[in-house]
Amino acid sequence: MIHLEDIHSLTDFARNTKAYGKKLKKTGRPAILTVNGRAEFIVQDATSYQYLLNMASHMEENMKLDQAIEEMDAGLFHTEKEAMKVLGIKAKKITRIK
């Protein structure tokens, strides 16, 4: 959600970078920077950005898992033997080491 207090001109940001940096770290929210009244840039502190990257990565993994479950439910999967055959992998006999 964008807060009105997080929208600033690029010129003001450039003049008061240190103060904006402190605010970005304190709130954890990004700031939207405008040029001629139009949104042009978004800046945020590194910790908040890393959090977003981590969340996006988790969401991507969840989407892959959801797709795999849907495919499995639809019967679109191979048994282990079928998969090895498709991949051209020969099954090796496993022997125990005593």
N, C-alpha and C positions, 0 to 999 in steps of 0.2 A: 504494500500500500504506500502510495506517495503522500507525504505530508507537505503542505504548502510551505512550511518553514524550511524545507529541504531543497527548495528551488532558488537558485541564485544566478546572477550574471557571471560569466567567465571573467569579466573585468574585476568584479568585486572579489571573486575567488583569488585571482592573481595578486590583488593588493593585500589580501588578508589570509594568505595560505596557511600560516602557522595557526591562527585561530580556528580556521576551518578544519585543519588536521586534528586538533584537539577535540573538536565537536564530533568529527567522524568517528574517532576512537571511542568517545564517551557514549554516543547513541548507538553505534553499530549499524546505523542506517546510511544508505548511499545519499549523495547529494546530486541533484540534477543541475547542470550548468547550462545557461542559455547564452545564445549569441543573437543579437537583434530580436530578442523576445521569443526565440524558438529553441526548444530543447536540442542540444548538440552533443553533450557529454554527460557521462555518469561517472562519478568518482566515489570510491569507498576505501576503507582501511583494509589492510592485507588480511587480517584475521577474519573479518566478515566475508571477504572474497573467497578465502579458502573454505570457509563453512559452506558457501554456495556451491563451490566445486565439488565438495564431498557429497552434498545432498543430491546434486545432479548425477553423480556417479552411482549413488545408491538407487536413484530412480531408474537409471538406465539398466542396472542389473535386475531390478524388480520387473521391468518391462520384458526383459529377455526371459526371465523365469515364467512370467505369465504367458508369454507366447509358447514356450516349451510345454507348459501344462496344457494349453489349448490344443497344441498339435498332438500331444499324447492322448488326450481325451478323444480326439478325432481319429485316432488309430494311425497317425502318421509317424510311426517310429519303427525302428528295426530292433530285432533281438540282438544280443551280443554277437552271436555267430553270423547273423546277416550283416551286421555292421562291419565286422572284420572282413567278410567276403567282399563287400562293396569297396572297402578301403584297400583291399589287396593285401591284407595282413594275415599271415599264417599263424594259427594258434600254436603256441609252444606248450609242451607238456611241462608242468611245474613239478619239480622234484624237491623233496625236503632235504635240507642239509642236516646231517646228524652230528 
